[in-house]
Amino acid sequence: MKKFSFLLILSLLLFTACKKDHVDATNTKTLQSSINDMASSLPTIKQIKFNEALYILKTFGVEADGDINELKALGQLINGKKVPEIMAMADQVAQKNGIEWASTAPPSLGEMNIFGDEKAKESDPNDIKANSLSIITRPTGDNGEGATAIQIIPRLVDNAGTPVAFTGAGLETTLEVFSNGVKLSTAKNLMQDNNFKGFNLKFSSIPASKVVDNKIDITVTVKTTAKTFKMSKIGLDVNSSALNVPAPPKVDSTVVNQNPAVIDPNNPNANPANPTDPNATPATPKQPSADPKATVNKFLNNVSSQNLKAAFDASSNPSWGSYESFSNPTSGFGSIKNVSVKNITTNASNPNNASVNATYDVTDKNGRVTSLKATFGLKNVNGDWKISSYKINP
């Protein structure tokens, strides 16, 4: 009997010792198992808060589409973390997203299960009996030049359109913003009661280059335990002067481009591949048929018409980086609305390289006009002139 008791105690000790006190995100099974082990070691109230913390992190702390991808991203975020660390992370995420939640507060989000148990339980605060969703929109932040934001307030309503009264819930609420069918942004929050303040959509967070006809469309989704409610509003007016309009690309005019493909205007016959050898004979590639200034003129016209792919294809300039960098609406040529060319002259040219000066006005998406004098370096690439350097002159 004593031997049996000893073996029983030993097996219990071994079972306890096998319980994990940190997250193991090797796979979904180990993630769920380790989280269950951690939760089971906590008092009931702390178990609920732990589940709330995991829900906050899964919903607002990671960027992923779909529950499975969110779960994988969550695992990567909290792998190896213990309960206090996870609670602290959830506090930071809640504060950053303006969510009224704290790890030290009483349970407030209903019964959360990040592994997708959507079944209603007895006294489930998230099982809201509603018929549909309504959306109230109000322009806000008028600074004398029009509104700078829209307040978007969703309400769960009954058959008569009356807001449904509830408290203590934690309903995942998502706002998606579109223009002309293109998604511009996504935001999430928690609806804990039907006095939810909603979303304050600042126009400055929306890129002007992606808004068509100064109109946006919004879709709001609210998830209850048993049902997902969705509603859209189409053609909301935005204040174009408050949209995010990037400044024109900044180029340090004091820096001289040392690209070897750029020729010396004072010595156009120099061999840039071997400038120290005056007797070196440069290789003679296929002679370009076009005037180099025609390439620059075409480039500026393509930028003006926002045919940025064609403009990028006319260049071979490492300092402009990838097409995504070149066309960036904030820091690249995507910020330009119009280019008005005043003068273009070929400064120097040989079969390999050319230098072209251009004077033109740039109008950005906010209507600001900047006059520029620039020097374009070009190189011969298989018989075509390609822009290889760009320098703004004082």
Backbone hydrogen bonds, N-H to C=O, Kabsch-Sander energy under -0.5 kcal/mol:
donor,donor_aa,acceptor,acceptor_aa,energy
5,S,1,M,-2.4
6,F,2,K,-2.4
7,L,3,K,-2.3
8,L,4,F,-2.3
9,I,5,S,-2.6
10,L,6,F,-2.5
11,S,7,L,-2.5
12,L,8,L,-2.1
13,L,9,I,-2.3
14,L,10,L,-2.4
15,F,11,S,-2.3
16,T,12,L,-2.4
17,A,13,L,-2.4
18,C,14,L,-1.5
19,K,15,F,-0.6
19,K,16,T,-0.9
23,V,81,K,-2.0
25,A,23,V,-0.6
31,L,27,N,-2.3
32,Q,28,T,-2.5
33,S,29,K,-2.5
34,S,30,T,-2.6
35,I,31,L,-2.1
36,N,32,Q,-2.4
37,D,33,S,-2.3
38,M,34,S,-2.4
39,A,35,I,-2.7
40,S,36,N,-2.3
41,S,37,D,-0.8
41,S,38,M,-0.6
42,L,39,A,-1.9
47,Q,43,P,-2.2
48,I,44,T,-1.9
49,K,45,I,-2.0
50,F,46,K,-2.5
51,N,47,Q,-2.3
52,E,48,I,-2.2
53,A,49,K,-2.5
54,L,50,F,-2.2
55,Y,51,N,-2.0
56,I,52,E,-2.6
57,L,53,A,-2.3
58,K,54,L,-2.5
59,T,55,Y,-2.5
60,F,56,I,-2.7
61,G,56,I,-0.7
61,G,57,L,-1.4
64,A,62,V,-0.7
66,G,64,A,-0.5
70,E,66,G,-2.4
71,L,67,D,-2.4
72,K,68,I,-2.1
73,A,69,N,-2.5
74,L,70,E,-2.5
75,G,71,L,-2.4
76,Q,72,K,-2.0
77,L,73,A,-1.9
78,I,74,L,-2.3
79,N,75,G,-1.0
80,G,23,V,-2.4
81,K,78,I,-2.5
86,I,82,K,-2.2
87,M,83,V,-2.5
88,A,84,P,-2.2
89,M,85,E,-2.2
90,A,86,I,-2.2
91,D,87,M,-2.1
92,Q,88,A,-1.9
93,V,89,M,-2.3
94,A,90,A,-2.7
95,Q,91,D,-2.3
96,K,92,Q,-2.4
97,N,93,V,-1.8
98,G,95,Q,-1.0
99,I,94,A,-2.9
101,W,99,I,-2.2
105,A,102,A,-1.3
112,M,110,G,-0.8
116,G,113,N,-1.5
118,E,116,G,-1.1
124,D,121,K,-0.9
127,D,124,D,-1.9
128,I,126,N,-1.6
130,A,128,I,-1.1
131,N,157,V,-2.9
132,S,157,V,-1.9
134,S,155,R,-3.0
136,I,153,I,-2.8
138,R,151,Q,-2.1
140,T,149,A,-2.7
143,N,146,G,-1.5
145,E,146,G,-0.6
148,T,140,T,-1.9
149,A,140,T,-1.6
150,I,201,L,-2.1
151,Q,138,R,-3.2
152,I,150,I,-0.6
152,I,199,F,-3.3
153,I,136,I,-3.2
153,I,151,Q,-0.6
155,R,134,S,-2.7
157,V,132,S,-2.6
158,D,162,T,-2.2
161,G,158,D,-1.9
164,V,156,L,-2.8
169,A,192,Q,-2.0
171,L,191,M,-2.4
172,E,170,G,-0.6
173,T,189,N,-2.9
174,T,221,T,-2.6
175,L,187,A,-3.2
176,E,219,T,-2.6
177,V,185,S,-2.5
178,F,217,D,-3.2
179,S,182,V,-1.7
182,V,179,S,-1.9
183,K,181,G,-0.5
184,L,177,V,-3.5
185,S,177,V,-1.3
187,A,175,L,-2.6
189,N,173,T,-2.3
191,M,171,L,-2.7
192,Q,190,L,-0.8
194,N,166,F,-1.0
196,F,193,D,-1.0
199,F,152,I,-2.7
201,L,150,I,-2.8
201,L,199,F,-0.8
202,K,200,N,-0.9
203,F,148,T,-2.4
204,S,148,T,-0.6
205,S,202,K,-1.7
206,I,203,F,-2.1
208,A,244,N,-2.4
210,K,207,P,-1.7
211,V,208,A,-1.3
212,V,210,K,-0.6
212,V,215,K,-0.5
215,K,212,V,-1.5
216,I,236,L,-2.2
217,D,178,F,-2.8
218,I,233,K,-2.7
219,T,176,E,-2.2
220,V,231,M,-3.0
221,T,174,T,-2.4
222,V,229,F,-2.9
223,K,172,E,-2.1
224,T,222,V,-0.6
224,T,227,K,-3.1
225,T,126,N,-2.5
229,F,222,V,-3.2
229,F,227,K,-0.5
231,M,220,V,-2.2
233,K,218,I,-2.5
236,L,216,I,-3.0
238,V,214,N,-1.9
240,S,238,V,-0.9
242,A,239,N,-2.0
243,L,240,S,-0.9
244,N,203,F,-0.8
244,N,206,I,-2.7
245,V,243,L,-0.9
251,V,249,P,-0.5
253,S,251,V,-0.9
255,V,252,D,-1.4
257,N,255,V,-0.6
262,V,259,N,-2.2
267,N,264,D,-1.9
270,A,267,N,-2.1
274,N,271,N,-1.4
277,D,274,N,-1.7
280,A,277,D,-1.3
289,S,383,G,-0.7
294,A,291,D,-1.4
295,T,291,D,-1.0
296,V,292,P,-1.7
297,N,293,K,-2.5
298,K,294,A,-2.4
299,F,295,T,-2.4
300,L,296,V,-2.5
301,N,297,N,-2.2
302,N,298,K,-2.3
303,V,299,F,-2.2
304,S,300,L,-2.3
305,S,301,N,-2.0
306,Q,303,V,-1.1
307,N,302,N,-2.5
308,L,306,Q,-1.6
311,A,307,N,-1.8
312,F,308,L,-2.7
313,D,309,K,-2.3
314,A,310,A,-0.9
314,A,311,A,-0.6
315,S,312,F,-1.8
316,S,387,I,-3.7
320,W,317,N,-1.9
321,G,318,P,-1.3
326,F,322,S,-2.7
327,S,323,Y,-2.8
328,N,325,S,-0.8
332,G,328,N,-2.0
333,F,326,F,-3.0
334,G,328,N,-0.8
335,S,328,N,-0.5
335,S,332,G,-1.6
336,I,333,F,-1.5
337,K,363,T,-2.9
338,N,363,T,-2.0
340,S,361,D,-2.8
341,V,339,V,-0.6
342,K,359,T,-2.8
343,N,359,T,-1.9
345,T,357,N,-2.5
347,N,345,T,-0.7
347,N,355,S,-2.8
348,A,355,S,-1.7
350,N,353,N,-2.8
354,A,378,L,-2.1
355,S,348,A,-2.9
356,V,376,F,-2.7
357,N,345,T,-2.6
358,A,374,A,-2.7
359,T,343,N,-2.9
360,Y,372,L,-2.2
361,D,340,S,-2.5
362,V,370,T,-3.2
363,T,338,N,-3.0
364,D,362,V,-0.5
364,D,368,R,-2.5
365,K,335,S,-1.5
367,G,364,D,-2.2
370,T,362,V,-2.9
372,L,360,Y,-3.1
373,K,393,N,-0.5
374,A,358,A,-2.8
375,T,391,K,-3.0
376,F,356,V,-3.4
376,F,374,A,-0.5
377,G,375,T,-0.5
377,G,389,S,-1.6
378,L,354,A,-2.7
379,K,386,K,-2.6
380,N,352,N,-2.8
381,V,379,K,-0.6
381,V,384,D,-3.3
382,N,380,N,-0.6
384,D,381,V,-1.5
386,K,379,K,-2.4
387,I,314,A,-2.2
388,S,377,G,-3.0
389,S,377,G,-1.6
391,K,375,T,-2.0
393,N,373,K,-3.6
